[in-house]
Every structure is written in structure tokens, then in C-alpha cells.
Amino acid sequence: MDEFDAITADLQATARAEQEEQAREILALADATRDYDEVLRAVPRREVIGLAFFDGTSLRGRVLVVGRDWLRLAEVVEEGGAARARPRRVHDVRLAAVVRISRESAR
């Protein structure tokens, strides 16, 4: 490999690294601006879901009510049995605070 090939390979690697960094920034921005309002409104009542929030906390519970800009979630320990029937706590959550949703099916 001559000097020209080495310089060309170095420039290509630098360009590739810059493109990857730009892609990471775009994906991070998309995650930060993603709107889950419509997704949460479509979740049926009594379904158990997991939510992650901007501050890094997470919550798992049964959907009780979905309002215009809020959600009432009954925190549960397990999806079945007595733990599902009796919630530990009830939380009112702002839909704008949600950054990730997980739906687990026990069926």
C-alpha cells in the first residue's frame, strides 16, 4: 500500500466516523421528540404496560384511564394473580414525559 492509499483510507474512515456520529445524533433527537400520545390512547384499558420517562425512571402497571394529556396507571408487581388484582399504587403520568413504551403479553 502506498502513501496515497493510506491517506485515502484514513480520509474514508474519518468521513465514515462523522456520518455515524451524525446518525447517532439524529436518532437521539428523534427519540427525544417522539410523541407517544396516540400510541398510549390506543392501548386498551386494563392492559399491563411498561413506561420509561425522561428522568430515567420506569413504571410498570395496568392502564386505568387515558386522558387528553395524562394517563392513570395502577402499578402492578405481576401480570397475573392477586398482584394484578390489587395495585400497589396509582400514578397519574403526563404523556409528554414518556420516552419509551413496552407491552408484554402473557398470552
C-alpha positions in Angstrom: 0.0 0.0 0.0 1.5 3.3 -1.0 1.1 6.7 0.8 -1.8 7.7 -1.4 -3.8 4.6 -0.5 -3.1 5.2 3.2 -4.2 8.8 3.1 -7.4 7.8 1.2 -8.2 5.1 3.6 -7.7 7.5 6.6 -10.0 10.1 5.0 -12.7 7.5 4.3 -12.5 6.2 7.9 -12.8 9.8 9.2 -15.8 10.5 6.9 -17.5 7.2 8.0 -17.0 8.1 11.6 -18.5 11.6 11.1 -21.5 10.1 9.3 -22.1 7.5 12.1 -21.9 10.3 14.7 -24.4 12.4 12.8 -26.7 9.4 12.6 -26.5 8.8 16.3 -27.4 12.5 16.9 -30.4 12.3 14.6 -31.6 9.1 16.3 -31.2 10.7 19.8 -33.1 13.7 18.6 -35.9 11.5 17.2 -36.2 9.6 20.5 -36.3 12.9 22.4 -39.1 14.3 20.2 -41.1 11.2 19.7 -44.8 11.7 20.6 -46.5 8.7 22.3 -49.9 10.3 22.9 -51.7 8.5 20.1 -50.0 5.2 20.9 -51.0 5.4 24.6 -54.5 6.4 23.7 -54.8 3.2 21.6 -53.7 0.9 24.5 -56.8 -0.9 25.8 -57.9 -0.3 29.4 -56.6 -2.9 31.9 -53.6 -3.8 29.7 -50.3 -4.0 31.6 -47.5 -1.9 30.0 -44.1 -0.6 31.0 -43.2 3.1 30.6 -39.8 4.8 30.7 -39.6 8.6 31.4 -37.2 11.4 30.5 -35.7 11.4 34.0 -34.6 7.8 33.6 -37.3 6.2 35.9 -39.6 3.5 34.8 -43.0 2.3 35.8 -45.0 -0.9 35.1 -48.7 -1.0 35.5 -52.2 -1.5 34.3 -53.8 1.3 32.3 -56.9 2.6 34.1 -57.7 5.8 32.2 -56.1 7.8 29.3 -57.0 11.5 29.3 -56.1 14.2 26.8 -52.5 14.7 28.1 -52.3 12.3 31.1 -52.5 8.6 31.9 -53.6 6.9 35.1 -51.6 3.7 35.7 -52.1 1.2 38.5 -48.7 -0.1 39.4 -48.5 -3.9 39.5 -46.0 -6.4 40.6 -47.0 -9.3 38.3 -49.3 -9.5 35.3 -51.4 -12.4 36.7 -52.9 -13.5 40.0 -53.6 -11.4 43.1 -50.7 -9.0 42.3 -52.6 -7.9 39.2 -56.0 -7.6 41.1 -54.6 -5.3 43.7 -52.4 -2.5 42.6 -49.6 -1.2 44.8 -50.1 2.4 43.9 -51.9 4.5 41.3 -49.9 7.1 39.3 -51.1 10.0 37.1 -48.5 10.4 34.4 -48.1 13.2 31.9 -48.0 11.7 28.3 -45.3 14.2 27.3 -42.9 12.6 29.9 -43.0 9.2 28.3 -40.0 8.3 26.1 -40.5 4.5 25.7 -43.4 2.0 26.0 -43.2 -1.7 26.3 -46.1 -4.1 26.0 -45.7 -7.6 27.3 -48.3 -10.2 26.6 -48.7 -13.2 28.9 -50.9 -14.9 26.4 
